[in-house]
Amino acid sequence: MPLLFLNREDVEALLPMQECIEVVEAGLRVLARGGAVQPLRTAYWMPDRHGLLGVMPGMLDGLSEEEQPVAGIKVLTVVPD
């Protein structure tokens, strides 16, 4: 699969700020009513202790009665070089 690079203008065109605000608001409402699982971030040293692996999972009930729950994970590597 080819890698897709998006610049700032691409992101702004595909992800309008007002829609982002509405979705974040809805997500925070689900979180406030206890409909989210947001574990603490976990970080692991690489075997040579030269880099770090970060794992940030989360699950959210549907934002409305019609929507399905969602789950996602952000994985981040930090290597100084």
C-alpha positions as CSV (number, residue, x, y, z in Angstrom):
1,M,0.0,0.0,0.0
2,P,1.4,3.4,-0.9
3,L,2.0,5.9,1.9
4,L,-0.3,9.0,1.8
5,F,1.2,12.3,2.8
6,L,-1.1,15.1,3.7
7,N,0.0,18.7,4.1
8,R,-1.8,21.3,6.3
9,E,-4.1,22.4,3.5
10,D,-5.2,18.8,2.8
11,V,-6.0,18.2,6.5
12,E,-7.9,21.4,6.8
13,A,-10.0,20.6,3.6
14,L,-10.7,17.0,4.8
15,L,-11.3,17.8,8.5
16,P,-13.2,21.0,9.0
17,M,-12.6,22.6,12.4
18,Q,-16.4,22.9,13.3
19,E,-16.9,19.1,12.7
20,C,-13.9,18.4,14.9
21,I,-15.3,20.5,17.7
22,E,-18.6,18.7,17.5
23,V,-17.1,15.3,17.5
24,V,-14.8,16.1,20.4
25,E,-17.7,17.6,22.3
26,A,-19.7,14.4,21.8
27,G,-16.8,12.2,22.8
28,L,-16.3,14.2,26.0
29,R,-20.0,13.8,26.8
30,V,-19.6,10.0,26.5
31,L,-16.5,10.2,28.7
32,A,-18.4,12.3,31.3
33,R,-21.2,9.8,31.6
34,G,-18.8,6.9,32.1
35,G,-19.0,5.5,28.5
36,A,-15.3,5.4,27.8
37,V,-12.3,3.4,28.8
38,Q,-9.2,5.4,28.8
39,P,-6.3,3.5,30.5
40,L,-3.1,5.4,31.4
41,R,-0.4,5.6,28.8
42,T,2.1,2.8,29.0
43,A,5.7,3.2,27.9
44,Y,8.3,0.4,27.4
45,W,12.0,0.8,26.9
46,M,13.5,-0.8,23.8
47,P,15.8,-3.7,24.7
48,D,18.9,-1.5,24.3
49,R,17.2,1.3,26.3
50,H,18.0,3.6,23.4
51,G,14.3,4.2,22.5
52,L,10.9,4.1,23.9
53,L,7.6,2.5,22.8
54,G,4.4,4.2,23.9
55,V,1.0,2.6,23.8
56,M,-2.3,4.6,24.4
57,P,-5.5,2.5,24.0
58,G,-9.0,3.7,24.3
59,M,-12.6,2.6,23.8
60,L,-15.7,4.7,23.5
61,D,-19.4,3.8,23.5
62,G,-21.3,5.0,20.5
63,L,-21.8,8.7,20.3
64,S,-25.5,8.2,19.7
65,E,-28.0,5.3,19.9
66,E,-27.4,4.5,16.2
67,E,-23.6,4.4,16.4
68,Q,-21.5,1.4,17.3
69,P,-18.8,1.6,20.0
70,V,-15.3,2.2,18.7
71,A,-11.8,1.2,19.9
72,G,-8.5,2.6,18.9
73,I,-4.8,2.7,19.9
74,K,-2.0,5.1,19.3
75,V,1.4,3.6,19.2
76,L,4.4,5.9,19.3
77,T,8.1,5.2,19.1
78,V,10.7,7.6,20.3
79,V,14.3,7.0,19.1
80,P,16.6,10.0,19.7
81,D,18.6,9.4,16.5
